[in-house]
Amino acid sequence: MSLQSAQYLRQAEVLKADMTDSKLGPAEVWTSRQALQDLYQKMLVTDLEYALDKKVEQDLWNHAFKNQITTLQGQAKNRANPNRSEVQANLSLFLEAASGFYTQLLQELCTVFNVDLPCRVKSSQLGIISNKQTHTSAIVKPQSSSCSYICQHCLVHLGDIVPYNSPLLVGRLQVTSIVHSGSW
């Protein structure tokens, strides 16, 4: 365990508390969520074994993504909510951001830990980033089983996001919203 990782965990606890503080506005909560994502991503990439031991990957999903998805879904399904269309648009944007985060995290993990997934196109082939590892001295080398686990975790959450953002669901919510508002 590195001292840096323990410090990251303490910072994460502060950010999670900020995200549940009812006195903060949406912009401040969004900023805290982004900072939490960045912090957990650093932990997963630099000290994977410690991060997995502390269940950072689960905390990341629950606090940075799942809780917000659940909240937005509840608001979007509430027929009495006059802002349902706006909430649905926010949900769609949030799901795109979540998908992008997990795709990018998977790419970074595979590059840093030299994991070759058959379903993955290397970043260098896409012209995104070099597959060269940089600053590897700060990275604690994990077991290959841990690398496989975290990559699987990313893929599972990418799969979790798909049903939330299904075009059929989006279309159904929009039609329902139009029918109930009498705008058709």
N, CA, C and O atoms as a DFTB+ gen file, in Angstrom:
736 C
 N C O
     1  1       0.842      -1.183       0.000
     2  2       0.000       0.000       0.000
     3  2       0.879       1.234       0.000
     4  3       1.853       1.327       0.746
     5  1       0.519       2.167      -0.841
     6  2       1.265       3.415      -0.855
     7  2       0.551       4.442       0.007
     8  3      -0.666       4.397       0.188
     9  1       1.324       5.349       0.524
    10  2       0.774       6.441       1.320
    11  2      -0.172       7.278       0.465
    12  3      -1.184       7.786       0.948
    13  1       0.176       7.410      -0.817
    14  2      -0.643       8.176      -1.754
    15  2      -2.041       7.563      -1.877
    16  3      -3.031       8.294      -1.907
    17  1      -2.131       6.245      -1.949
    18  2      -3.431       5.583      -2.087
    19  2      -4.300       5.805      -0.855
    20  3      -5.504       6.031      -0.978
    21  1      -3.707       5.744       0.315
    22  2      -4.458       5.993       1.549
    23  2      -4.960       7.432       1.583
    24  3      -6.070       7.700       2.043
    25  1      -4.140       8.352       1.096
    26  2      -4.549       9.750       1.026
    27  2      -5.705       9.918       0.029
    28  3      -6.646      10.669       0.285
    29  1      -5.629       9.220      -1.097
    30  2      -6.708       9.259      -2.084
    31  2      -8.020       8.789      -1.456
    32  3      -9.072       9.380      -1.698
    33  1      -7.960       7.732      -0.653
    34  2      -9.182       7.218      -0.017
    35  2      -9.792       8.254       0.920
    36  3     -11.012       8.419       0.949
    37  1      -8.959       8.952       1.683
    38  2      -9.468       9.999       2.580
    39  2     -10.122      11.115       1.767
    40  3     -11.180      11.622       2.142
    41  1      -9.500      11.494       0.665
    42  2     -10.081      12.520      -0.199
    43  2     -11.407      12.046      -0.789
    44  3     -12.344      12.831      -0.932
    45  1     -11.483      10.774      -1.126
    46  2     -12.708      10.215      -1.695
    47  2     -13.859      10.291      -0.691
    48  3     -14.993      10.585      -1.068
    49  1     -13.577      10.030       0.562
    50  2     -14.624      10.108       1.588
    51  2     -15.188      11.526       1.691
    52  3     -16.394      11.706       1.858
    53  1     -14.325      12.521       1.593
    54  2     -14.769      13.920       1.623
    55  2     -15.648      14.217       0.408
    56  3     -16.696      14.851       0.532
    57  1     -15.221      13.760      -0.753
    58  2     -15.995      13.997      -1.974
    59  2     -17.355      13.303      -1.923
    60  3     -18.356      13.878      -2.351
    61  1     -17.403      12.084      -1.410
    62  2     -18.681      11.369      -1.301
    63  2     -19.625      12.109      -0.347
    64  3     -20.829      12.184      -0.595
    65  1     -19.082      12.650       0.734
    66  2     -19.904      13.430       1.665
    67  2     -20.423      14.687       0.981
    68  3     -21.576      15.071       1.177
    69  1     -19.579      15.329       0.180
    70  2     -19.998      16.520      -0.562
    71  2     -21.160      16.197      -1.505
    72  3     -22.088      16.992      -1.651
    73  1     -21.102      15.036      -2.136
    74  2     -22.121      14.659      -3.117
    75  2     -23.493      14.439      -2.476
    76  3     -24.515      14.545      -3.153
    77  1     -23.521      14.137      -1.191
    78  2     -24.796      13.907      -0.507
    79  2     -25.234      15.116       0.317
    80  3     -26.281      15.084       0.964
    81  1     -24.435      16.178       0.292
    82  2     -24.761      17.398       1.034
    83  2     -25.884      18.140       0.327
    84  3     -25.717      18.615      -0.796
    85  1     -27.033      18.236       0.995
    86  2     -28.204      18.863       0.379
    87  2     -28.036      20.369       0.192
    88  3     -28.823      20.991      -0.522
    89  1     -27.026      20.962       0.819
    90  2     -26.802      22.403       0.688
    91  2     -26.095      22.753      -0.618
    92  3     -26.115      23.906      -1.051
    93  1     -25.478      21.767      -1.238
    94  2     -24.747      22.026      -2.472
    95  2     -25.681      21.997      -3.677
    96  3     -26.651      21.240      -3.716
    97  1     -25.369      22.825      -4.642
    98  2     -26.146      22.853      -5.877
    99  2     -25.671      21.788      -6.839
   100  3     -24.656      21.135      -6.599
   101  1     -26.404      21.608      -7.933
   102  2     -26.044      20.581      -8.920
   103  2     -24.628      20.743      -9.479
   104  3     -23.950      19.746      -9.728
   105  1     -24.182      21.961      -9.677
   106  2     -22.841      22.187     -10.238
   107  2     -21.754      21.709      -9.273
   108  3     -20.767      21.101      -9.688
   109  1     -21.944      21.986      -8.001
   110  2     -20.951      21.551      -7.003
   111  2     -20.944      20.035      -6.857
   112  3     -19.884      19.427      -6.708
   113  1     -22.127      19.426      -6.899
   114  2     -22.217      17.968      -6.817
   115  2     -21.553      17.349      -8.043
   116  3     -20.831      16.359      -7.926
   117  1     -21.794      17.927      -9.214
   118  2     -21.186      17.436     -10.454
   119  2     -19.664      17.511     -10.357
   120  3     -18.966      16.572     -10.741
   121  1     -19.152      18.631      -9.844
   122  2     -17.700      18.806      -9.691
   123  2     -17.127      17.765      -8.733
   124  3     -16.065      17.200      -8.993
   125  1     -17.820      17.512      -7.638
   126  2     -17.368      16.494      -6.681
   127  2     -17.386      15.104      -7.315
   128  3     -16.481      14.303      -7.084
   129  1     -18.415      14.817      -8.111
   130  2     -18.513      13.516      -8.778
   131  2     -17.355      13.339      -9.757
   132  3     -16.751      12.267      -9.813
   133  1     -17.043      14.371     -10.523
   134  2     -15.925      14.305     -11.467
   135  2     -14.601      14.100     -10.735
   136  3     -13.762      13.308     -11.164
   137  1     -14.424      14.815      -9.635
   138  2     -13.189      14.678      -8.848
   139  2     -13.086      13.262      -8.271
   140  3     -11.995      12.693      -8.224
   141  1     -14.208      12.694      -7.833
   142  2     -14.217      11.333      -7.305
   143  2     -13.841      10.334      -8.393
   144  3     -13.067       9.409      -8.152
   145  1     -14.389      10.523      -9.586
   146  2     -14.047       9.641     -10.703
   147  2     -12.546       9.707     -10.991
   148  3     -11.900       8.674     -11.162
   149  1     -11.999      10.906     -11.043
   150  2     -10.574      11.078     -11.327
   151  2      -9.708      10.424     -10.254
   152  3      -8.713       9.763     -10.553
   153  1     -10.103      10.622      -9.010
   154  2      -9.351      10.067      -7.886
   155  2      -9.358       8.538      -7.909
   156  3      -8.315       7.903      -7.757
   157  1     -10.530       7.959      -8.098
   158  2     -10.627       6.503      -8.138
   159  2      -9.902       5.930      -9.357
   160  3      -9.303       4.858      -9.276
   161  1      -9.957       6.635     -10.473
   162  2      -9.243       6.181     -11.662
   163  2      -7.733       6.147     -11.386
   164  3      -7.056       5.188     -11.758
   165  1      -7.216       7.177     -10.745
   166  2      -5.787       7.202     -10.388
   167  2      -5.438       6.019      -9.506
   168  3      -4.411       5.370      -9.704
   169  1      -6.299       5.737      -8.524
   170  2      -6.030       4.616      -7.619
   171  2      -6.011       3.294      -8.364
   172  3      -5.125       2.467      -8.150
   173  1      -6.988       3.093      -9.241
   174  2      -7.074       1.833      -9.977
   175  2      -5.872       1.631     -10.889
   176  3      -5.423       0.500     -11.082
   177  1      -5.354       2.699     -11.443
   178  2      -4.237       2.598     -12.373
   179  2      -2.894       2.502     -11.650
   180  3      -1.996       1.798     -12.112
   181  1      -2.747       3.193     -10.534
   182  2      -1.430       3.217      -9.875
   183  2      -1.242       2.139      -8.812
   184  3      -0.120       1.679      -8.601
   185  1      -2.309       1.729      -8.142
   186  2      -2.179       0.727      -7.081
   187  2      -3.420      -0.167      -7.087
   188  3      -4.237      -0.126      -6.167
   189  1      -3.542      -0.966      -8.128
   190  2      -4.745      -1.772      -8.359
   191  2      -5.049      -2.721      -7.203
   192  3      -6.202      -2.830      -6.785
   193  1      -4.048      -3.400      -6.686
   194  2      -4.297      -4.372      -5.603
   195  2      -4.907      -3.685      -4.379
   196  3      -5.863      -4.193      -3.793
   197  1      -4.364      -2.551      -4.001
   198  2      -4.885      -1.800      -2.855
   199  2      -6.301      -1.311      -3.159
   200  3      -7.193      -1.408      -2.316
   201  1      -6.498      -0.787      -4.365
   202  2      -7.814      -0.280      -4.761
   203  2      -8.865      -1.391      -4.714
   204  3      -9.977      -1.179      -4.229
   205  1      -8.512      -2.567      -5.217
   206  2      -9.460      -3.685      -5.187
   207  2      -9.725      -4.141      -3.757
   208  3     -10.854      -4.491      -3.413
   209  1      -8.689      -4.137      -2.927
   210  2      -8.838      -4.514      -1.526
   211  2      -9.814      -3.572      -0.809
   212  3     -10.562      -3.989       0.075
   213  1      -9.790      -2.311      -1.202
   214  2     -10.668      -1.306      -0.593
   215  2     -11.998      -1.149      -1.343
   216  3     -12.798      -0.268      -1.029
   217  1     -12.221      -2.018      -2.341
   218  2     -13.456      -2.041      -3.132
   219  2     -13.736      -0.708      -3.828
   220  3     -14.882      -0.267      -3.920
   221  1     -12.679      -0.086      -4.309
   222  2     -12.778       1.187      -5.009
   223  2     -13.638       1.057      -6.259
   224  3     -14.406       1.965      -6.574
   225  1     -13.521      -0.061      -6.980
   226  2     -14.283      -0.238      -8.211
   227  2     -15.782      -0.247      -7.932
   228  3     -16.563       0.267      -8.732
   229  1     -16.190      -0.828      -6.799
   230  2     -17.608      -0.848      -6.436
   231  2     -18.075       0.541      -5.993
   232  3     -19.161       0.992      -6.357
   233  1     -17.237       1.201      -5.206
   234  2     -17.545       2.555      -4.756
   235  2     -17.674       3.501      -5.943
   236  3     -18.570       4.344      -5.987
   237  1     -16.773       3.350      -6.898
   238  2     -16.801       4.176      -8.102
   239  2     -18.146       4.033      -8.806
   240  3     -18.794       5.033      -9.117
   241  1     -18.562       2.808      -9.056
   242  2     -19.830       2.564      -9.749
   243  2     -21.007       3.125      -8.941
   244  3     -21.849       3.845      -9.477
   245  1     -21.057       2.790      -7.658
   246  2     -22.207       3.184      -6.842
   247  2     -22.306       4.690      -6.638
   248  3     -23.373       5.274      -6.828
   249  1     -21.205       5.318      -6.254
   250  2     -21.261       6.734      -5.879
   251  2     -21.130       7.687      -7.065
   252  3     -21.715       8.770      -7.051
   253  1     -20.389       7.307      -8.066
   254  2     -20.196       8.210      -9.202
   255  2     -21.239       8.003     -10.293
   256  3     -21.496       8.913     -11.080
   257  1     -21.845       6.810     -10.351
   258  2     -22.745       6.532     -11.477
   259  2     -24.113       5.999     -11.048
   260  3     -25.128       6.638     -11.323
   261  1     -24.162       4.861     -10.390
   262  2     -25.433       4.181     -10.133
   263  2     -26.423       5.045      -9.350
   264  3     -27.598       5.115      -9.711
   265  1     -25.965       5.701      -8.285
   266  2     -26.876       6.523      -7.489
   267  2     -27.504       7.636      -8.324
   268  3     -28.698       7.909      -8.202
   269  1     -26.703       8.277      -9.169
   270  2     -27.217       9.352     -10.023
   271  2     -28.170       8.806     -11.081
   272  3     -29.201       9.415     -11.368
   273  1     -27.827       7.662     -11.658
   274  2     -28.711       7.041     -12.650
   275  2     -30.062       6.717     -12.015
   276  3     -31.107       6.992     -12.604
   277  1     -30.044       6.142     -10.831
   278  2     -31.275       5.785     -10.123
   279  2     -32.114       7.027      -9.830
   280  3     -33.331       7.018     -10.011
   281  1     -31.457       8.095      -9.376
   282  2     -32.168       9.338      -9.080
   283  2     -32.818       9.908     -10.339
   284  3     -33.997      10.264     -10.329
   285  1     -32.047       9.993     -11.416
   286  2     -32.578      10.545     -12.660
   287  2     -33.691       9.669     -13.229
   288  3     -34.678      10.186     -13.752
   289  1     -33.543       8.359     -13.133
   290  2     -34.596       7.460     -13.625
   291  2     -35.895       7.686     -12.863
   292  3     -36.974       7.737     -13.455
   293  1     -35.782       7.820     -11.553
   294  2     -36.972       8.061     -10.732
   295  2     -37.670       9.348     -11.135
   296  3     -38.897       9.394     -11.220
   297  1     -36.893      10.390     -11.383
   298  2     -37.465      11.671     -11.797
   299  2     -38.077      11.570     -13.199
   300  3     -39.115      12.173     -13.472
   301  1     -37.436      10.814     -14.076
   302  2     -37.938      10.673     -15.450
   303  2     -39.218       9.845     -15.498
   304  3     -40.055      10.049     -16.377
   305  1     -39.375       8.925     -14.573
   306  2     -40.564       8.074     -14.556
   307  2     -41.739       8.722     -13.829
   308  3     -42.874       8.261     -13.949
   309  1     -41.473       9.774     -13.087
   310  2     -42.511      10.448     -12.319
   311  2     -43.410      11.250     -13.263
   312  3     -42.999      12.283     -13.793
   313  1     -44.599      10.782     -13.463
   314  2     -45.523      11.424     -14.411
   315  2     -45.952      12.815     -13.963
   316  3     -46.400      13.625     -14.774
   317  1     -45.815      13.086     -12.679
   318  2     -46.190      14.407     -12.161
   319  2     -45.066      15.431     -12.339
   320  3     -45.270      16.623     -12.109
   321  1     -43.909      14.979     -12.739
   322  2     -42.759      15.870     -12.898
   323  2     -42.912      16.685     -14.190
   324  3     -42.914      16.115     -15.281
   325  1     -43.038      18.000     -14.074
   326  2     -43.198      18.820     -15.278
   327  2     -41.910      18.908     -16.113
   328  3     -41.944      19.344     -17.264
   329  1     -40.796      18.501     -15.542
   330  2     -39.505      18.572     -16.239
   331  2     -39.029      17.204     -16.718
   332  3     -37.825      16.987     -16.855
   333  1     -39.937      16.293     -16.971
   334  2     -39.560      14.929     -17.354
   335  2     -38.679      14.890     -18.594
   336  3     -37.709      14.133     -18.636
   337  1     -38.996      15.683     -19.593
   338  2     -38.206      15.680     -20.837
   339  2     -36.783      16.144     -20.569
   340  3     -35.826      15.569     -21.087
   341  1     -36.652      17.174     -19.770
   342  2     -35.322      17.687     -19.415
   343  2     -34.544      16.653     -18.607
   344  3     -33.351      16.449     -18.834
   345  1     -35.221      16.004     -17.668
   346  2     -34.574      14.976     -16.862
   347  2     -34.126      13.816     -17.745
   348  3     -33.031      13.284     -17.563
   349  1     -34.968      13.421     -18.701
   350  2     -34.610      12.328     -19.610
   351  2     -33.390      12.703     -20.435
   352  3     -32.513      11.870     -20.663
   353  1     -33.328      13.942     -20.881
   354  2     -32.158      14.405     -21.640
   355  2     -30.912      14.378     -20.755
   356  3     -29.838      13.971     -21.199
   357  1     -31.058      14.809     -19.510
   358  2     -29.925      14.761     -18.572
   359  2     -29.486      13.329     -18.310
   360  3     -28.293      13.042     -18.217
   361  1     -30.461      12.432     -18.192
   362  2     -30.137      11.019     -17.985
   363  2     -29.356      10.480     -19.179
   364  3     -28.353       9.788     -19.005
   365  1     -29.805      10.790     -20.375
   366  2     -29.105      10.326     -21.580
   367  2     -27.675      10.860     -21.629
   368  3     -26.745      10.118     -21.946
   369  1     -27.499      12.137     -21.317
   370  2     -26.151      12.722     -21.291
   371  2     -25.279      12.060     -20.228
   372  3     -24.103      11.775     -20.455
   373  1     -25.875      11.823     -19.071
   374  2     -25.122      11.204     -17.985
   375  2     -24.699       9.784     -18.360
   376  3     -23.577       9.370     -18.068
   377  1     -25.590       9.047     -19.002
   378  2     -25.270       7.684     -19.423
   379  2     -24.166       7.677     -20.475
   380  3     -23.304       6.798     -20.463
   381  1     -24.184       8.639     -21.377
   382  2     -23.108       8.765     -22.366
   383  2     -21.783       9.041     -21.672
   384  3     -20.753       8.476     -22.038
   385  1     -21.814       9.912     -20.672
   386  2     -20.601      10.229     -19.916
   387  2     -20.097       8.993     -19.166
   388  3     -18.893       8.735     -19.130
   389  1     -21.008       8.238     -18.575
   390  2     -20.629       7.019     -17.851
   391  2     -20.009       6.005     -18.804
   392  3     -18.993       5.386     -18.491
   393  1     -20.629       5.841     -19.969
   394  2     -20.103       4.918     -20.971
   395  2     -18.716       5.361     -21.427
   396  3     -17.809       4.539     -21.555
   397  1     -18.557       6.637     -21.666
   398  2     -17.253       7.172     -22.062
   399  2     -16.207       6.975     -20.991
   400  3     -15.061       6.641     -21.290
   401  1     -16.595       7.180     -19.734
   402  2     -15.658       6.997     -18.633
   403  2     -15.158       5.562     -18.578
   404  3     -13.953       5.324     -18.504
   405  1     -16.087       4.598     -18.615
   406  2     -15.681       3.199     -18.503
   407  2     -14.922       2.712     -19.737
   408  3     -14.043       1.857     -19.626
   409  1     -15.252       3.244     -20.893
   410  2     -14.502       2.892     -22.106
   411  2     -13.072       3.402     -22.003
   412  3     -12.120       2.679     -22.299
   413  1     -12.932       4.636     -21.586
   414  2     -11.602       5.236     -21.443
   415  2     -10.813       4.540     -20.334
   416  3      -9.619       4.287     -20.494
   417  1     -11.466       4.228     -19.214
   418  2     -10.787       3.532     -18.124
   419  2     -10.297       2.164     -18.589
   420  3      -9.170       1.771     -18.288
   421  1     -11.131       1.450     -19.311
   422  2     -10.737       0.141     -19.833
   423  2      -9.524       0.274     -20.751
   424  3      -8.582      -0.512     -20.654
   425  1      -9.545       1.252     -21.626
   426  2      -8.411       1.482     -22.532
   427  2      -7.137       1.750     -21.732
   428  3      -6.082       1.183     -22.014
   429  1      -7.252       2.614     -20.741
   430  2      -6.076       2.959     -19.941
   431  2      -5.552       1.752     -19.167
   432  3      -4.344       1.512     -19.137
   433  1      -6.437       1.002     -18.551
   434  2      -6.027      -0.176     -17.791
   435  2      -5.335      -1.196     -18.688
   436  3      -4.296      -1.747     -18.325
   437  1      -5.910      -1.442     -19.847
   438  2      -5.312      -2.404     -20.780
   439  2      -3.942      -1.933     -21.251
   440  3      -3.024      -2.740     -21.400
   441  1      -3.804      -0.653     -21.481
   442  2      -2.527      -0.100     -21.934
   443  2      -1.481      -0.165     -20.824
   444  3      -0.368      -0.644     -21.040
   445  1      -1.840       0.315     -19.642
   446  2      -0.889       0.375     -18.529
   447  2      -0.476      -1.021     -18.075
   448  3       0.699      -1.263     -17.799
   449  1      -1.435      -1.937     -17.995
   450  2      -1.139      -3.274     -17.485
   451  2      -0.891      -4.290     -18.586
   452  3      -0.763      -5.484     -18.318
   453  1      -0.823      -3.821     -19.818
   454  2      -0.521      -4.667     -20.967
   455  2      -1.477      -5.868     -21.057
   456  3      -1.054      -7.016     -21.191
   457  1      -2.768      -5.561     -20.978
   458  2      -3.805      -6.585     -21.075
   459  2      -4.317      -6.600     -22.510
   460  3      -4.666      -5.560     -23.068
   461  1      -4.357      -7.774     -23.087
   462  2      -4.820      -7.917     -24.467
   463  2      -6.197      -8.566     -24.465
   464  3      -6.320      -9.782     -24.318
   465  1      -7.225      -7.749     -24.628
   466  2      -8.588      -8.268     -24.708
   467  2      -8.959      -8.453     -26.172
   468  3      -8.716      -7.561     -26.985
   469  1      -9.542      -9.591     -26.522
   470  2      -9.893      -9.838     -27.924
   471  2     -10.908      -8.830     -28.472
   472  3     -10.935      -8.576     -29.676
   473  1     -11.735      -8.261     -27.606
   474  2     -12.782      -7.341     -28.056
   475  2     -12.301      -5.889     -28.136
   476  3     -13.065      -5.002     -28.516
   477  1     -11.060      -5.652     -27.784
   478  2     -10.561      -4.281     -27.672
   479  2      -9.646      -3.914     -28.828
   480  3      -8.730      -4.656     -29.184
   481  1      -9.915      -2.761     -29.398
   482  2      -9.020      -2.185     -30.394
   483  2      -8.033      -1.313     -29.620
   484  3      -8.440      -0.507     -28.784
   485  1      -6.763      -1.467     -29.892
   486  2      -5.760      -0.693     -29.166
   487  2      -5.898       0.788     -29.479
   488  3      -6.220       1.181     -30.600
   489  1      -5.647       1.589     -28.467
   490  2      -5.786       3.038     -28.592
   491  2      -4.953       3.594     -29.736
   492  3      -5.397       4.488     -30.456
   493  1      -3.750       3.068     -29.901
   494  2      -2.872       3.579     -30.954
   495  2      -3.460       3.318     -32.340
   496  3      -3.216       4.083     -33.272
   497  1      -4.230       2.242     -32.478
   498  2      -4.871       1.946     -33.759
   499  2      -5.994       2.933     -34.056
   500  3      -6.353       3.145     -35.214
   501  1      -6.541       3.529     -33.013
   502  2      -7.601       4.511     -33.175
   503  2      -7.048       5.929     -33.259
   504  3      -7.787       6.880     -33.513
   505  1      -5.742       6.060     -33.043
   506  2      -5.131       7.381     -33.067
   507  2      -5.435       8.197     -31.832
   508  3      -5.342       9.424     -31.861
   509  1      -5.801       7.526     -30.734
   510  2      -6.195       8.238     -29.520
   511  2      -4.979       8.537     -28.648
   512  3      -4.640       9.698     -28.416
   513  1      -4.336       7.490     -28.173
   514  2      -3.153       7.657     -27.341
   515  2      -2.141       6.602     -27.727
   516  3      -2.468       5.596     -28.356
   517  1      -0.940       6.846     -27.348
   518  2       0.113       5.876     -27.612
   519  2      -0.056       4.687     -26.673
   520  3      -0.536       4.845     -25.550
   521  1       0.329       3.517     -27.118
   522  2       0.292       2.357     -26.244
   523  2       1.537       2.264     -25.374
   524  3       1.691       1.303     -24.620
   525  1       2.426       3.245     -25.465
   526  2       3.599       3.265     -24.606
   527  2       3.181       3.592     -23.189
   528  3       2.318       4.437     -22.955
   529  1       3.802       2.915     -22.260
   530  2       3.531       3.203     -20.861
   531  2       4.474       4.310     -20.410
   532  3       5.677       4.271     -20.667
   533  1       3.903       5.290     -19.737
   534  2       4.722       6.369     -19.206
   535  2       4.557       6.419     -17.698
   536  3       3.532       6.001     -17.159
   537  1       5.551       6.923     -17.039
   538  2       5.538       7.067     -15.574
   539  2       5.238       5.738     -14.874
   540  3       4.485       5.707     -13.901
   541  1       5.814       4.657     -15.358
   542  2       5.533       3.341     -14.772
   543  2       6.169       3.175     -13.398
   544  3       5.822       2.238     -12.679
   545  1       7.085       4.051     -13.012
   546  2       7.715       3.925     -11.701
   547  2       6.711       4.159     -10.575
   548  3       6.887       3.626      -9.479
   549  1       5.661       4.945     -10.823
   550  2       4.661       5.227      -9.798
   551  2       3.592       4.139      -9.726
   552  3       2.740       4.169      -8.839
   553  1       3.629       3.187     -10.644
   554  2       2.603       2.149     -10.711
   555  2       3.073       0.888     -10.001
   556  3       4.148       0.361     -10.284
   557  1       2.244       0.414      -9.068
   558  2       2.513      -0.837      -8.374
   559  2       2.004      -1.958      -9.266
   560  3       0.824      -1.985      -9.616
   561  1       2.882      -2.884      -9.638
   562  2       2.521      -3.949     -10.567
   563  2       1.540      -4.921      -9.896
   564  3       1.862      -5.530      -8.876
   565  1       0.341      -5.058     -10.478
   566  2      -0.664      -5.964      -9.909
   567  2      -0.535      -7.389     -10.448
   568  3       0.205      -7.643     -11.398
   569  1      -1.264      -8.306      -9.827
   570  2      -1.350      -9.671     -10.323
   571  2      -2.191      -9.672     -11.599
   572  3      -3.073      -8.830     -11.768
   573  1      -1.918     -10.608     -12.481
   574  2      -2.671     -10.662     -13.743
   575  2      -4.157     -10.942     -13.485
   576  3      -5.010     -10.475     -14.239
   577  1      -4.471     -11.695     -12.434
   578  2      -5.884     -11.966     -12.124
   579  2      -6.607     -10.680     -11.724
   580  3      -7.793     -10.524     -12.013
   581  1      -5.909      -9.770     -11.069
   582  2      -6.509      -8.487     -10.700
   583  2      -6.763      -7.636     -11.937
   584  3      -7.780      -6.948     -12.031
   585  1      -5.834      -7.690     -12.880
   586  2      -6.008      -6.960     -14.142
   587  2      -7.217      -7.491     -14.897
   588  3      -8.020      -6.720     -15.423
   589  1      -7.340      -8.798     -14.945
   590  2      -8.490      -9.406     -15.619
   591  2      -9.790      -9.024     -14.929
   592  3     -10.791      -8.728     -15.583
   593  1      -9.765      -9.034     -13.599
   594  2     -10.961      -8.694     -12.827
   595  2     -11.414      -7.269     -13.115
   596  3     -12.598      -7.041     -13.365
   597  1     -10.494      -6.305     -13.086
   598  2     -10.900      -4.909     -13.269
   599  2     -11.353      -4.656     -14.700
   600  3     -12.256      -3.851     -14.928
   601  1     -10.743      -5.329     -15.660
   602  2     -11.198      -5.188     -17.049
   603  2     -12.606      -5.757     -17.197
   604  3     -13.453      -5.163     -17.863
   605  1     -12.853      -6.906     -16.576
   606  2     -14.187      -7.508     -16.596
   607  2     -15.191      -6.572     -15.930
   608  3     -16.318      -6.416     -16.399
   609  1     -14.772      -5.961     -14.847
   610  2     -15.635      -5.022     -14.123
   611  2     -16.058      -3.862     -15.044
   612  3     -17.230      -3.484     -15.073
   613  1     -15.113      -3.314     -15.781
   614  2     -15.419      -2.224     -16.725
   615  2     -16.406      -2.691     -17.787
   616  3     -17.359      -1.983     -18.111
   617  1     -16.177      -3.878     -18.323
   618  2     -17.064      -4.416     -19.359
   619  2     -18.472      -4.676     -18.812
   620  3     -19.460      -4.440     -19.506
   621  1     -18.561      -5.155     -17.591
   622  2     -19.868      -5.398     -16.970
   623  2     -20.634      -4.084     -16.846
   624  3     -21.828      -4.027     -17.139
   625  1     -19.941      -3.025     -16.409
   626  2     -20.641      -1.751     -16.235
   627  2     -20.984      -1.099     -17.567
   628  3     -21.991      -0.399     -17.674
   629  1     -20.177      -1.318     -18.557
   630  2     -20.563      -0.856     -19.894
   631  2     -21.842      -1.569     -20.323
   632  3     -22.729      -0.962     -20.924
   633  1     -21.932      -2.865     -20.009
   634  2     -23.147      -3.617     -20.293
   635  2     -24.321      -3.178     -19.435
   636  3     -25.466      -3.208     -19.884
   637  1     -24.042      -2.768     -18.193
   638  2     -25.103      -2.281     -17.303
   639  2     -25.725      -0.992     -17.830
   640  3     -26.923      -0.762     -17.659
   641  1     -24.924      -0.163     -18.461
   642  2     -25.369       1.145     -18.930
   643  2     -26.297       1.025     -20.133
   644  3     -27.203       1.842     -20.295
   645  1     -26.087       0.024     -20.973
   646  2     -26.849      -0.111     -22.216
   647  2     -28.364      -0.139     -21.988
   648  3     -29.074       0.629     -22.637
   649  1     -28.884      -0.976     -21.109
   650  2     -30.353      -1.000     -20.956
   651  2     -30.930       0.334     -20.479
   652  3     -32.047       0.693     -20.849
   653  1     -30.170       1.068     -19.659
   654  2     -30.640       2.367     -19.180
   655  2     -30.832       3.335     -20.343
   656  3     -31.736       4.169     -20.321
   657  1     -29.988       3.221     -21.345
   658  2     -29.976       4.193     -22.437
   659  2     -30.529       3.597     -23.728
   660  3     -30.258       4.096     -24.820
   661  1     -31.297       2.541     -23.593
   662  2     -31.876       1.892     -24.769
   663  2     -32.740       2.875     -25.545
   664  3     -33.567       3.567     -24.952
   665  1     -32.560       2.948     -26.876
   666  2     -33.409       3.849     -27.672
   667  2     -34.899       3.545     -27.515
   668  3     -35.730       4.450     -27.593
   669  1     -35.233       2.280     -27.295
   670  2     -36.637       1.945     -27.099
   671  2     -37.159       2.557     -25.808
   672  3     -38.284       3.055     -25.764
   673  1     -36.340       2.521     -24.752
   674  2     -36.738       3.103     -23.479
   675  2     -36.864       4.615     -23.625
   676  3     -37.834       5.210     -23.157
   677  1     -35.885       5.234     -24.274
   678  2     -35.917       6.678     -24.471
   679  2     -37.155       7.058     -25.267
   680  3     -37.873       7.987     -24.896
   681  1     -37.410       6.343     -26.362
   682  2     -38.585       6.617     -27.178
   683  2     -39.876       6.432     -26.412
   684  3     -40.795       7.243     -26.525
   685  1     -39.949       5.370     -25.637
   686  2     -41.152       5.098     -24.858
   687  2     -41.398       6.206     -23.833
   688  3     -42.534       6.641     -23.646
   689  1     -40.318       6.668     -23.162
   690  2     -40.475       7.737     -22.185
   691  2     -40.904       9.035     -22.858
   692  3     -41.713       9.779     -22.303
   693  1     -40.370       9.316     -24.054
   694  2     -40.744      10.531     -24.765
   695  2     -42.204      10.471     -25.210
   696  3     -42.936      11.450     -25.064
   697  1     -42.626       9.340     -25.747
   698  2     -44.016       9.192     -26.180
   699  2     -44.941       9.307     -24.978
   700  3     -45.964       9.990     -25.040
   701  1     -44.586       8.640     -23.885
   702  2     -45.401       8.706     -22.675
   703  2     -45.504      10.149     -22.188
   704  3     -46.576      10.599     -21.784
   705  1     -44.394      10.864     -22.229
   706  2     -44.378      12.259     -21.781
   707  2     -45.277      13.113     -22.662
   708  3     -46.016      13.956     -22.154
   709  1     -45.227      12.909     -23.972
   710  2     -46.047      13.680     -24.901
   711  2     -47.534      13.372     -24.703
   712  3     -48.368      14.277     -24.688
   713  1     -47.854      12.085     -24.551
   714  2     -49.244      11.683     -24.377
   715  2     -49.814      12.290     -23.096
   716  3     -50.930      12.809     -23.093
   717  1     -49.041      12.224     -22.003
   718  2     -49.525      12.714     -20.732
   719  2     -49.572      14.235     -20.648
   720  3     -50.335      14.791     -19.859
   721  1     -48.762      14.907     -21.456
   722  2     -48.770      16.368     -21.423
   723  2     -49.829      16.937     -22.362
   724  3     -50.140      18.127     -22.307
   725  1     -50.377      16.088     -23.220
   726  2     -51.402      16.537     -24.150
   727  2     -50.827      17.326     -25.315
   728  3     -51.563      18.048     -25.988
   729  1     -49.528      17.205     -25.568
   730  2     -48.868      17.982     -26.624
   731  2     -49.016      17.367     -28.003
   732  3     -48.498      17.932     -28.966
   733  1     -49.662      16.297     -28.140
   734  2     -49.739      15.635     -29.453
   735  2     -51.024      15.975     -30.078
   736  3     -51.307      15.529     -31.190
